[in-house]
């Protein structure tokens, strides 16, 4: 899809269930954020992902290959909202060159396998 600049994870708890969300920062080598977002969406669609929702600045998709697996494509500014903590060197590199932020997409992957127990 693009070059992974850094990765981290968050593990929020919902109704006594821990949900692990893997967070990737991907360099799409685009000329701006909207182009980067469109490139990421197109590349994931080629891999069998389907768009299930979007705004002007974010796209939600789900996998046809892995049931219960979803991804959200966002801007780097959304890292804080996710509660994601980057390694100090990765965070410093992102802050050192804010112009490159427009080329980066935050890809958050989440998988929820629901099973019914009687």
N, C-alpha and C positions, 0 to 999 in steps of 0.2 A: 504494500500500500504506500509506503514511504519509509524514510529512515527514522527509526525510533531514537529520539533524543534522550529520553529518560523514562523510567517506569516506576510506579509505586502502587500502593493499594490502600483501600479503606475498608473497614469492617464494621459498618453500622449495625445496630441491633434493632430488629423490628419484631414486636410481639414475641419475645423470647427466642428469636431466631437470628443468628448472625449471618449476614449476607456479605460475602467478600466481593468487592468490586475492584477489578484490576484497572489501573489508570495508566495510559501510555500518552506521552507527548510525542507526536509524529511530525517530522519536517516534510511537508508536501511539496516543497520546492515550487511554490506558486508565487504569483506577483502580488497577491493580497489575500485577505482572509476568506472572502466569498468564493474566490477561485479555489482556494485550498479546501473549503468545505464541499464544494461541488466535486472536486477531484476525489476526495475521500468517499463521498456517497457513491459516485460512479464505480470506483474500484471495488467497493464492498458489494454493490449490486452484481457485478461480474462474478463475484464469489458466492452468490446465492443469498445475499441478505436482501430483505425487503423493507422499504420505508414504511413506518407505521405512524409517524407524526413528525411535524417540523414547525419551526418558526423561521424568522429571517436569519437567525444566528445559531440555530441548532437543529440537528436531525436525529430522530430516534429510529432505530432499525432492529429487526429481529432476524434470527438465523433460520433458514429452512433446513439446515443440516443438524443443528444442535437445539433440540426442543428446550424451551424455557430460557434461551440465551438471547440477551438483548445488548445493544450498544447505543451509546449516545455520543454524537460528535459535537464538540463545543469549542469555544475559544479558550486560550490559555488563561484568560481572566476568570474562568469558571473553576479553576483548581481550588481556590479557597472555599467556594460553595460546596464542593465535593468533600471537603475536609481532608484533602490529600496533602501529604507532606512530602516534599521532594528532598532528595539528598542535598546537603548544603552546597556541594560543588555544582550540581545541576541547577539549583535555584539561583546561585550566583551567576552562572552562565546565561540564564534567561534574563536576569535583570541587567546584565552587562550590555546586552544588545537588544533593546526593546523593539527595534525595527523588524527584527526577525520574527517577533511574535505573530505577525500577520501571516507568516508562512506555516505556522504550527497549528495543529489540530489536537485537541485533547480527546482521546478515545477512551471512554469508560465502558468496560465489559462486565456484565453481570449475568449470573446464571442461577435460576431458581428452578429446582426440580421439585415439583409438587407431587406428593403421593398421598393417597387417601387411606387412612387407617380406620377400621371399624372398631 
